[in-house]
Amino acid sequence: MDTLASLHDLTGKAAVVTGGSRGIGRAIAQALAEAGADVVIASRKPDACEAAAAEISKETGRRAAAIAFHAGHWDDCDRLVDETLDRFGRLDVLVNNAGMSPTYRSLDDISEELYDKTLGVNLKGPFRLAVRAATYMAEHDGGSVINVGTAGSLTASTRELPYACAKAGLNALTVGLADAYAPKVRVNAILPGPFVTDLSRAWRPEDPDDAPFVPLGRMGRPEEVGPLAVHLASNASSFTTGAIIRVDGGITRKV
């Protein structure tokens, strides 16, 4: 009988994490490597990818590669899959974490360019990347796709409406792909709430450990998402697919 530790063991697996150089993506990449996976760190800034990959490899002993990539460009999505296969010879886990939530003065001030860019990075690109990765997985040894969305996709705010719309589409994509690529590929989504990241710097409280608007009383830390990602990537979640899992300190229910 498999032990809990062996079920979560990712040794011999190759994982891609988009937006993996910082924040939640960086924490997920670290956790996957600690569980035994070789990882690809993909984001727009090659220097940041290289630095994160070097740190992860040094700390975990796993192979870590850096690939520059723009989540809103389909050609980049195709290239990311192809380069991962060239470097590691396999692809077992995809974490669609890259995203953007631009600010704006008012809803009627949102330009077509901003709207299209937000949808491109948060939904169009993840669609293409997930389809390419899942198609490969289904034709080989199976695998896991993890889409990182936002709790705001369930309770959309006027301050981030294009972002919330795109991430709501990512929820639908998760369910649809789970059906399309079963039984060999599992597809699930993680919906973080208020976390201490670069994206939250503009609005988070001065003391993130004192956040009365969150039922748990504080904001989340990126490393608190890593263990869930490992679970969804591994055989420990072998009967979980199409799931939309909130990690928001209870804030969605409170709202």
C-alpha positions in Angstrom: 0.0 0.0 0.0 1.3 3.4 -0.9 2.2 5.8 1.9 1.1 9.4 2.0 4.7 10.4 1.3 5.0 8.1 -1.7 1.7 9.4 -3.1 3.1 12.9 -3.1 6.5 12.0 -4.5 7.1 13.7 -7.9 10.5 12.2 -8.6 11.1 11.7 -12.3 8.3 14.2 -13.2 8.8 17.4 -15.2 6.7 20.4 -14.3 6.2 23.8 -16.0 5.2 26.8 -13.8 4.3 30.0 -15.7 4.8 33.2 -13.8 7.2 31.1 -11.7 9.8 33.6 -10.9 8.0 35.4 -8.0 5.0 35.3 -5.7 2.7 32.3 -5.7 4.3 30.8 -8.8 7.7 30.9 -7.3 6.4 29.2 -4.2 4.7 26.5 -6.3 7.8 25.8 -8.3 9.8 25.5 -5.1 7.3 23.0 -3.6 7.2 20.9 -6.7 11.0 20.7 -6.8 11.1 19.8 -3.1 8.6 17.0 -3.9 11.1 15.7 -6.5 10.0 17.2 -9.8 12.3 18.9 -12.3 10.9 22.3 -13.0 10.7 24.9 -15.8 10.3 28.5 -14.6 8.6 30.5 -17.3 7.8 34.2 -17.3 8.4 37.4 -19.4 11.7 38.4 -17.6 14.5 36.0 -18.4 16.8 37.3 -15.7 14.2 36.7 -13.0 13.6 33.2 -14.4 17.3 32.4 -14.4 17.7 33.6 -10.8 14.7 31.6 -9.6 15.8 28.5 -11.4 19.3 28.7 -10.0 18.0 29.1 -6.4 15.6 26.2 -6.7 18.2 23.9 -8.2 20.7 24.8 -5.5 18.2 24.4 -2.7 16.5 21.2 -3.9 19.1 19.4 -6.1 16.5 19.1 -8.9 17.0 20.3 -12.4 15.5 23.7 -13.0 15.4 25.5 -16.3 14.4 29.1 -17.2 12.4 29.8 -20.3 11.3 33.4 -21.3 7.7 33.3 -22.3 4.7 35.7 -22.7 1.5 34.1 -21.5 -0.7 36.1 -23.9 1.1 34.9 -27.1 0.1 31.5 -28.6 3.4 31.1 -30.4 5.2 31.4 -27.0 2.8 28.8 -25.5 3.7 26.4 -28.3 7.4 27.1 -27.9 7.3 26.6 -24.1 5.9 23.1 -24.5 8.4 22.3 -27.3 11.4 23.6 -25.3 10.3 21.7 -22.2 10.1 18.5 -24.1 13.5 19.2 -25.7 15.2 19.8 -22.3 13.5 17.3 -20.1 12.0 14.8 -22.5 8.6 14.8 -20.9 5.9 17.0 -19.4 3.8 15.8 -16.5 2.6 18.9 -14.7 1.5 22.3 -16.0 0.8 25.1 -13.6 -1.0 28.0 -15.4 -0.1 30.7 -12.9 0.9 33.7 -15.0 -1.5 36.5 -14.8 -2.0 40.3 -14.7 -4.6 42.6 -13.1 -4.0 46.1 -14.4 -5.4 49.1 -12.6 -7.8 51.7 -14.1 -9.6 54.8 -13.0 -13.1 53.7 -13.9 -14.9 51.0 -15.9 -15.6 53.4 -18.8 -11.9 54.4 -18.8 -10.9 50.8 -19.7 -9.4 50.7 -23.2 -9.8 47.9 -25.7 -6.1 47.3 -25.6 -6.1 46.9 -21.8 -9.1 44.6 -22.0 -7.7 42.4 -24.7 -4.3 42.2 -23.0 -5.9 41.2 -19.7 -8.0 38.5 -21.4 -5.0 37.4 -23.4 -2.7 36.8 -20.5 -5.3 35.4 -18.1 -7.4 33.2 -20.4 -6.3 33.0 -24.1 -2.8 32.0 -23.4 -3.6 29.5 -20.6 -6.2 27.9 -22.9 -3.6 27.3 -25.6 -0.9 26.2 -23.2 -3.2 23.8 -21.3 -4.5 22.3 -24.6 -1.0 21.7 -25.9 0.2 20.3 -22.6 -2.8 18.1 -22.0 -2.8 16.7 -25.5 0.8 15.6 -25.0 0.0 14.2 -21.6 -3.0 12.2 -22.9 -0.8 10.7 -25.6 1.9 9.7 -23.2 2.0 9.0 -19.4 -0.9 11.2 -18.3 -0.5 14.2 -16.1 -2.0 17.1 -14.2 -2.9 20.7 -15.2 -3.4 23.2 -12.4 -4.9 26.6 -13.3 -4.3 29.3 -10.7 -7.2 31.8 -10.7 -8.6 34.1 -8.1 -11.4 34.0 -5.5 -12.4 37.3 -7.1 -13.7 35.3 -10.1 -16.6 34.2 -7.8 -17.2 37.7 -6.2 -16.1 40.1 -8.9 -15.1 43.6 -7.8 -15.4 46.7 -10.0 -11.8 47.4 -9.2 -10.6 44.3 -11.2 -13.5 43.4 -13.4 -11.7 42.5 -16.7 -9.3 40.3 -14.6 -12.2 38.7 -12.7 -14.0 38.0 -16.0 -10.9 36.3 -17.5 -10.4 34.2 -14.4 -14.1 33.2 -14.4 -13.4 31.9 -17.9 -10.4 30.0 -16.5 -12.8 28.3 -14.1 -15.0 27.2 -17.0 -11.9 26.1 -18.9 -10.8 24.0 -15.9 -14.1 22.0 -15.9 -14.2 21.7 -19.7 -10.6 20.4 -20.0 -11.1 18.0 -17.1 -13.8 16.3 -19.2 -12.0 16.6 -22.5 -8.8 15.0 -21.4 -10.0 12.4 -18.9 -9.1 9.8 -17.9 -5.3 10.2 -18.3 -5.1 14.0 -17.5 -6.6 15.7 -14.4 -7.3 19.4 -14.5 -8.0 21.4 -11.4 -8.0 25.1 -10.3 -6.7 26.9 -7.2 -8.4 30.2 -6.4 -6.2 32.3 -4.1 -7.7 35.2 -2.2 -5.8 38.0 -0.6 -2.1 37.1 -0.6 1.0 39.0 0.2 2.5 39.4 -3.3 3.8 42.1 -5.5 0.3 42.4 -7.1 -1.3 43.1 -3.7 1.2 45.8 -2.7 -1.1 48.7 -3.8 -4.1 47.8 -1.7 -3.1 45.4 1.1 -3.1 46.6 4.8 0.1 47.9 6.3 0.3 44.8 8.5 -0.8 41.8 6.4 -1.1 39.8 9.6 -3.9 42.1 10.7 -6.5 41.9 8.0 -10.0 42.0 9.7 -11.7 41.7 6.3 -10.5 38.1 6.2 -12.2 35.6 8.5 -8.8 34.1 9.4 -7.6 37.5 10.3 -4.6 37.8 8.0 -3.5 37.7 4.4 -2.1 34.5 2.9 1.5 33.8 2.2 2.6 32.3 -1.1 4.2 29.2 0.5 0.7 28.3 1.7 -0.4 27.4 -1.8 2.6 25.2 -2.6 1.5 22.1 -0.7 -1.9 22.1 -2.4 -0.3 22.4 -5.8 1.9 19.3 -4.9 -1.2 17.4 -3.9 -3.0 18.2 -7.1 0.1 17.4 -9.2 0.6 14.0 -7.5 -1.1 10.7 -7.3 -2.4 11.7 -3.9 -5.3 13.5 -5.8 -5.8 10.7 -8.3 -9.7 11.0 -8.1 -9.8 14.8 -8.1 -10.4 16.5 -11.4 -12.5 19.5 -12.5 -12.3 20.9 -8.9 -12.3 24.6 -8.2 -10.6 25.0 -4.8 -10.6 28.3 -2.9 -7.6 29.3 -0.8 -8.8 32.6 0.5 -8.9 32.5 4.3 -12.7 32.2 4.1 -13.2 35.6 2.5 -15.5 34.4 -0.3 -18.1 33.1 2.2 -17.9 36.3 4.2 -18.6 38.4 1.2 
